């Protein structure tokens, strides 16, 4: 199933049009809903097909498509992107408005889910970066622009990604005991290939270090030898096991 596009405020108040959102319905009892964010230039369709094949019958997957925007890393060439990016590293310039807009869009997708369902966010590459920004907003209790974060997260997954806004994260978390408590209780799984040629393994490793140093202690960082900037069955198997354990899923279709 898919939804149509929706719009949200973007940089400088400009409206941005999100692409189609693909939804994979749970095949068993609905216990969790996870928004999954694609990488740069991709769309929600490709990930919805992969997620639909996983042995996780109790999860509803929501796979939105990012707006098409000019991307600095491509010399201003337009493609689907959750935010503008110059380079895929923890030291790059942060498009705060774009990150906040995407985090708000994701939170909005989760806000209408049933109250007894656990909520999570995952993503690949740029999608992982957007998911980690959402994790920081959740822990802090508000988006960077000061608006309150509206949902409670139970799991965050980042594959082959990096942490945006790393330079300000620790001071933001340290300023609030509530934020540190939320951060310490949020399960995060980060996976990264040692042979990643797009988002280097070192950037994945540094992202995990920044998160842990900022109070996100419930974090598992898993490296994969020989893995480039893509996913493999072993990695997705590990994601399934981790989600089943952290969310207490039935793993049955009953």
N, C-alpha and C positions, 0 to 999 in steps of 0.2 A: 504494500500500500504506500502511496505517496501523498504528500500535501503540496499545495501550491506555494508560491513564493510569498514572503512577507517583507516588510520594510522596517527599518529602525534608524534612529539617529546616528549619523556617522561624524566624521571629522568636520569641525566647524559648523555643526548643525545640518550638514548635508545628509539627505536620506540615502540609505544604501539598500539595495534590493537583494535579499537572500534568494538563493536558488531553491530547487525542489527539495523537500524533506522526505526521506524514505523511512518507513516504519516497519520493523520486523516484530510481529506479534508473538507473545509467548505461546509455546506449544503445550505448556503445562500450567500449573498454578502460578499466577503473576506475583512474584516476590520482589522483583527489582526492576528498575528502569534505568538504562544507561544511555546518555547522549554520547555518540561517537563522532569525533571530528576528523575529517580527512586531511591530507597534506596539501601543500601548495600546488595549485593547478588541477587538482582532482575534483571529485564530486561525491555526494553521499551514496550514489548507486553502487559503486564498486565495493565499498565496505559493507553495505547492507547485505550483499550476496555472500560475502565471506562470513559475516557474523551469523547469518541465518543457518550456516552449515555447522556451527559449533554445538557441542553437546551441552547446551545451557538452556533447557526448555523453559525455565522459570524467569528468564530475563526478557523484557521488552527493550528492543534497541531502537533508538531514534537517531537517524543519520541525516543531519541537515547538509545543505550545500552552501558554501561561503559565497559572499557577494563577489562579483567580478570588479576588480579595482586595479589601478596602476601600481606596480610593484617595483620599488627602487632597485632590488637585487637584479631585476631583468631590464634595467635601464628605462623604467617607466612603462614597459609593456604590460597590458592588462591581462590578468588571469584570476581565477578564483583564489581568494586569500582571506584568511580570518583577520589579518591586520597587515599593515605595510612592514616590510622587512628589508634591510640592507645586507645583513649577513646573519647566518644561522648560528650565532654563538651567544654565550652568556654576556659577552662584552659589547654586543651590538647596540645600536640606538633603539630605544623602545617606543613604539607607536602606542602610547597610553590610551588615546581615545579609541583607536581601533581595537585594542585588547579589551577595553571596558565594554565596547559595543557588542563584541562577540560573546563575552562572558554574560552580559545581560540577555542576549538572545538565547543562550543555552539555559540560563536560569528560568527564563520565561517558558521554554519548552518543558522543563521539569515541574514547573509550579502547578500544573493542572493534574498531576499524577495523584492516585489515591493516597491517603494519609498513612496507610499501613504498608506501603511499598517503599523499599530502600532505594535511594537515588545515588547515581554515580555519573562520572564523566571520564571519557577516555579519548585518546587520539593518537595519531601517527604524525611524526615530524612537526610541521607547523601546528597541526591539530593537537599534538601533545603539549606544545608550548602554550596554546590557548587553554588547554585543560589545567595546566599547572598555574596559570594566572587565575583561573576560576578557584582553584584550591586556596590560593593566597587570599582572594577576596572573601571566600567563605570563612577562613580562619579569622581574618580581620573583622568580619561582620559587615563589611561594606566594600563597594567598588572604589577604585582610586578617586573617582569624582565625588565621593562622600555619600552616595545613595546606598541605602541598606541592602545587603545581600539577602534574598528572600527565601532560600531553600536550605535544607540540611543535607550535607553530602555524607555518604557512607563509604565511598571508595573512589579513588582517582588512579587512572592508568596512563602512562606516557611511554610510547614506543618510539625510539629513534628521535627523541626530541631534545629540547633545551629549555632552560628556565628564563623567561623574560623578567625584567625589573629586578634582577638579582641584587643590584647595588643598594636598593632601598628596603629589601625584604626584612632583614634582621632588625633594623631600627623600628620598622612598622610592627613587627611581632612583639618586640621587647617593650613596646609602649603600652601593652595591654595584657594583663594576666588571663583575661577571657580568651584573647587571641592565642596565647601560648597553650592554653588548655585545649582549645579546639584543634590547633595544629598538632599537638601531641597525640590526639585520639583519632586522627584521620588516616586510615590505611592508604598508602601510596605504593604502587608498583611501577618502577622504571626499568625498561629493558633497552639494551643498546648493543649493536654489533661492533666488535673491535675493528672491523674493516670498513666501517661506514665512511664513505667518501663525501657525503653531503653535510651531515651534522657529525662532526668528528667525535670519536669515542671519548676524547678528553673533555669535550663540552658536555657530554652526557654525565660523565663522572663528576665534573665540577658542579653541575646542576644539582646532583644528589648531595654533594658536600654542602652547598649553599642552603639547601632545604633543611638538612639535618642541623646545621649550625643556626638555623632560624627557628628551631623548635619542632620541626616535622620529624619526630623520632620514629614514628610507626611507618618507616619507609624501607622497602626492599629494592635494592639495585641489582639487576641481573645482567651480566655480560654474556655475549655469545661469540665464541671464536669463529672467525671467518665470515661473519655475517656483515653484509653491506647495508645499503639504505633500502631495505625491504623487509618483509616478514617471512618466516618459515614455519612449517607445522609445529616444530618443537616449541617455538616461542608462543604460538597460540595455545598449545596444550598447557603450557605453564600459566598463561593468562586464565584459562578455564579453571585450573586447579586453585589458583590464587583467589579468583572471584568466588568460587564455591565455598572455600574456606572462610574468607573474610565476611561474606554476606550470609553465610549459613543457608545456602541453597539446597533444595531437595535433591537436585540432579536426577529427577525422575519426571516423567510426563504425567504423572497422576495428580 
